[in-house]
Amino acid sequence: MHSNQTIFSKEACEKKLNELMELVEQIEQQWEFKTNKETQSHHWSVNDIYKKEGA
C-alpha cells in the first residue's frame, strides 16, 4: 500500500511539537485570564440558573 505522507526527521518533529506545546500553553493562559476576568460578569449567573433547575 502506497501513501503520500511526507516523512519528517525526528528533530523537525520535536521542534514542531515544542512550538505547538508553547502555543497551547499561551492559549491556556489567555483562556484562564479571560475566564477569570469574566467570573464576575452576568454570563455566569445564567449557568447558575441552569444548575439550580437541574439542567
Summary of the structure (lengths in Angstrom):
residues: 55
radius of gyration: 20.8
end to end distance: 49.8
largest distance: 56.9
contacts: 84
relative contact order: 0.07
helix: 71%
strand: 0%
